[in-house]
Amino acid sequence: MDKSRPAQAGSGGHDTFRPTVGQLERLGALTAAAALVAYGASRRSPQGAAVALAAAPLAFRGLSGHWPGSSRGDTRRALGGPRGSHVREAVRVERPVDVVYGFWRQVENLPRFMHYVRYVTNLGNGRSRWLAAGPGGIDVQWDAEVIHEVDNRLISWRSLADADVVSAGSVHFDPLNSGRATAVTVHMQYTPPGGRLGSAFAKVFGRSPEQTVREDLRRLKQILEARELAASGAHVRGGRA
């Protein structure tokens, strides 16, 4: 696992370097794009070439700071094609960034808000095994690894070789409201498998994968904000957080 930390101030009195939100987001996009290109090249097949090409929107984001065909102020954008999709979604959670990051970093928590994920098993050394529920009793399984991490700010991941689902992405955690809230932004690029598994995967995500991610983030918000209310002794009502 690669954990990046800000460089410490030198003895000459220089200020400590801290990457800005924009720098971290662009770094995460470039890291995910590089992972997809490397994965696609390793497969040496038409599918691998398609995976590598699917990294183009992420690479463009990392180099330019915005998405192809969009203004710099866009808050969400989904780009896709017949062989791959890119999703970007965000949510504001009224909890401190260390709490939100810590909850997400415990991969066993992810099925609690990712609707179609049955379980995630921590394999150690930044690796995890995922099982997603598909229609007709068809399950989709893949292994993933964390390829870049900045404590309380960024987690980037990619699927491992021979995975049912080829994917890479990142999640960014940005403090808001003097540290009392957190903006969570997910970038995900994926290429579903072919054949029967591919059909199952497409049905899981439907015609709008960004809608699936958006609903997952909404559940994350509900869980974490309900936990805050419970800790404060307030009554937690069902339904919306």
Secondary structure as GFF3:
##gff-version 3
##sequence-region A 1 241
A	DSSP	alpha_helix	21	43	.	.	.	ID=ss1
A	DSSP	alpha_helix	46	54	.	.	.	ID=ss2
A	DSSP	alpha_helix	56	64	.	.	.	ID=ss3
A	DSSP	beta_strand	77	81	.	.	.	ID=ss4
A	DSSP	beta_strand	84	93	.	.	.	ID=ss5
A	DSSP	alpha_helix	97	105	.	.	.	ID=ss6
A	DSSP	three_ten_helix	107	112	.	.	.	ID=ss7
A	DSSP	beta_strand	117	124	.	.	.	ID=ss8
A	DSSP	beta_strand	127	133	.	.	.	ID=ss9
A	DSSP	three_ten_helix	135	137	.	.	.	ID=ss10
A	DSSP	beta_strand	139	150	.	.	.	ID=ss11
A	DSSP	beta_strand	154	159	.	.	.	ID=ss12
A	DSSP	beta_strand	166	176	.	.	.	ID=ss13
A	DSSP	three_ten_helix	177	179	.	.	.	ID=ss14
A	DSSP	beta_strand	181	191	.	.	.	ID=ss15
A	DSSP	alpha_helix	195	205	.	.	.	ID=ss16
A	DSSP	alpha_helix	209	232	.	.	.	ID=ss17
###
